[in-house]
Amino acid sequence: MILAAGRGNRMRPLTDLTPKPLLAVGGKPLLFRHLEKLAHAGFGTVTINHAHLGAQIEAAVGDGGRWNLQVRYSAEAESLETAGGIRNALPLIGGRTFAVINGDVYCDYDYAGLAAAIERLADSQALAHLVLVDNPPHHPNGDFCLEAGLVRSSGRQPLTFSGLGAYRAELFESLARGAKHALAPLLRSQLPQDNVTGEHYRGLWTDVGTPGRLAELNARLQPGART
């Protein structure tokens, strides 16, 4: 699943007329980059949720055939937040284990890692696997910590949730469908039971959340630029 329902208020005025996942990164819509990477990693079906200017997303992506994907859409009248959007889309996702990607992040993480995480979840009692990254300047305190492959609420090295993860459907099924639900409290409720695993990814990652960060990323991706 790709999360694409956010309004993108911090990205205004760029998002007044264009949904944030369709903003160009390195000359290509960010959403297209996610679809390419998912197809390359062997995924076959992708569900995209949308709210703000969602018709543009459906028009741009279509049925996903150009990437050899089958794309489904979960339309929301207004954003249901991360966990609420996932809960609402469960009937479209279908599988008991699946990957979820924030549509507004850019990274060079190999999405084959998400496919592997899905397989591990299917054979374990864990409910989620998170990809964590070093804290960016705009989020210095991080979200979680890692301890022997398990995600903790605190520890010696705080890390930031990248927006990439794999989940079991059971994590969301108790939530009311069609209601707003945040993801972080749901994950934190599972930490004491050792139900959330994680990994620390140290490669290129950017939360493309403001016009300034978008401009910095595009400059970084210019041919010949230092990365």
N, C-alpha and C positions, 0 to 999 in steps of 0.2 A: 504494500500500500504506500502511496505517496500522499503526504498531507499537503493540501494546497488551498485550504479554505480560509486562511488568515486574511485580514483586511490590509495588513501592511502599513499601518498608520505611520510608523517611524520612517518608512520609505517614501512618504508623500513629498512632493507632488507626483513622483514617478508612477505611483500606484493608483492615482485618481482615474486613469484611463486604461491601465494595464495591470492585470493580476501579477503579483510579485513573482511567481514561478515562471512567468513568461518574459521577464526582463532578461536582456542579453548579457551573457557572461562570455567573454572571449569570442564575441560575434555569434553566439548561439544561445537560444533560450535555455535558462537553467533547467527547466523541466525536461527538455530534450536530452540534456546530458545525463540526467538520472535514468531516463528510459533506455538510452544507449548502453549504459553500464549494467542495468538490470538484464537486458537482452544478452549482453556479452557474458554475463555470469550464469546464463542458463535459465533464467526465470521465463515463464510462459504467459502468465496472466498478471495484470496489474490493476488495482483499484485506485482511483484518484478521487478524493473528496474535494468539493469546492463550494464556495458560497459567493464571495465578492467577484463579480464579473466572470462567473463560472462558465457562461456560454462561450466566452473567448477561449477558455481552456479546451472545451470539447471541440470547438471548431479547429483549433490548432493541432490537436493530437489525433482527433478522429478515433477510429477503432484500433489504432496502434499497429496497423498492418505494416507500415513502413519500417518498423523495428522488429517485425516478426513477433509481435506481442498481441495479446488480446486485452484491450483496455476497457474497464468498466468504470462507471461514474456513480459516486454517492453524493447527490446534491443536498445541500443544507441551506435552509432559508437564511440562517445566520450561523456563524461558526459555533460549533458545539465544543470547542477546545479539543485538545489532543485525544484524551481518553474517550470523550464523548463522540468524537468523529470516528474513532476506531470501533467503538461499540455499535454505532449506527451502521457501519459498513460490514459488520461480521457476516451477514447473509450473502453479501457479494464476494467477500474474500473466500469463504467456503472452507478453507483448510483449518485444521486444528492448531497448526503452528505456521507462522508467517513473519515476514520482515516488514518493517515500517520505516520510512525515510521522510524526514522533514524536507519539503519542497524548496525551502529557502536556504539550504546550506550547499556549499561547494566543497568537495574534498577529492583527494586522489586515492581514497580507500577502495580496495578491490571488493566489489559486491559479492564475489564468490565467498568472502568471509561471512556474509549474512546467510548465504545458502548453507554453509557449514554449520552456522549457529542454529538454524532451523532444525537441521538433522540432530544436533546434540540435544536440543530441547525435547524433541520427539522421543528421545531415549532416556530422559531424566525426569526428575520431579520439579525442576526449576520452572518458573513461570515467565522469566524474561532474561534476555542477555543484552547488555548495553555496551556500545562503543563509546569510550570516554577519551577525551583529548586534553592537552595542556590548556590551562586557563588563558583565554584571550584577555587583552588589556581591559575590555569593557565588562568583563565578568571575572574579576580577580579572585573571588572567594570560592568559585567552583560550585558543584552540585553534590557530588558524591566522592567517596574514596574507594580504593581497591585494596583488598586484603586476601592474598592467596586465591585470586580469581573470583572472589565474592564481592559484591557491591555493598559498601557500608555508608552510613550517614555521616560518619566522621572518621578522621584518621590523620596520619602524618602528612599525606600529600593529597590535598583536595584536587579534584579533576572536574572537568565540565562535560556534561552529557552532549554528545555530538549531534543528536537528533537521528542517529542510526541505531536500530535495535531489532531484535527478534523476540516474538512473544507467543505465548500459548493463549488460545481463545478463552480459557477458563479465567484468566486474569480480568477480563472485561465483562463476562456474562452476567455477573450480579448487578451491573449498573443498569439504570433505567435507560432504555433506548429512546433516542430523540432529545435527551437532556444534556446539559453542559456538564462535563467532568474534566478536571485537570489530571494530567498523567503523574506528576511528581508525587502527590499524596498517595496515590494508588501504589506506586512503586515502593515508597517508604514504608507502607504498611506491611510489605512482604520481606523487608530486609531482616527483621529479627528471626524469621524462619529459614534464612539462607536460600530464599527462592529467587534471588536475582544474581546472575553471574555477570562478569564484565571483562573487558580487555582495554588496554591502554594503547591507543593509536597515536603515533608520533609524527605522522606525515602532514601534508598540507591540508588544512581545514579552515573554512571561513563561514561564519554566520553572516549571510549577506542581508543584514538587517537595516542598513541605513544607506543613503546615497553616497556617503563618504566611503563606507566599506566596499560598496560596489565599485566605485571609481578606483580604489586601491587595488582591488582584485583584478580589474581589467588591465590596470597598468602592469601588474605583476605577470599577467598572462601574455603580454605583448612579446612577440618574437625578439629574442636577445635580452629580455629582462632577466635580472637576477632573481632567483626564487629561494 
